[in-house]
């Protein structure tokens, strides 16, 4: 049944790729399948959707989980910044600290603005 659901969602997304509802459902199914890359991709598309009925908090929590599972510090810290813009504290400040240290060791700027 899950494969049929994915097939139907993919068909719907072929005709309406910016649909919040379709991308959210596809992201959640991908997460159930332990496919963090697809889950992140569809959650990000749902987050960027122009649909009025979107819920950014659900998507940001999903994006954060996916970034952690993918061990992607850049995406993870971007999600933290989006959460903080909504007034929501970092759900795992220790992980964010580790990610910042990892990126600084690679010479990647992690702050906002031209100074990093």
DARA-V248414 format. One record per backbone hydrogen bond with DSSP energy under -1.0 kcal/mol. NH is the residue of the N-H (numbers start at 1). CO is the residue of the C=O. If there is no record, write none. Layout:
nh-><NH/NH>
co-><CO/CO>
This chain:
nh-><5/6/7/8/9/10/11/12/13/14/16/19/23/24/25/26/27/28/29/30/31/32/33/34/35/39/40/41/42/43/44/45/46/47/48/59/60/61/62/63/64/65/66/67/68/69/70/72/76/77/78/79/80/81/82/83/84/85/86/87/88/96/97/98/99/100/101/102/103/104/105/107/108/111>
co-><1/2/3/4/5/6/7/8/9/10/12/16/19/20/21/22/23/24/25/26/27/28/29/31/30/35/36/37/38/39/40/41/42/43/44/55/56/57/58/59/60/61/62/63/64/65/66/67/72/73/74/75/76/77/78/79/80/81/82/84/83/92/93/94/95/96/97/98/99/100/101/104/103/116>
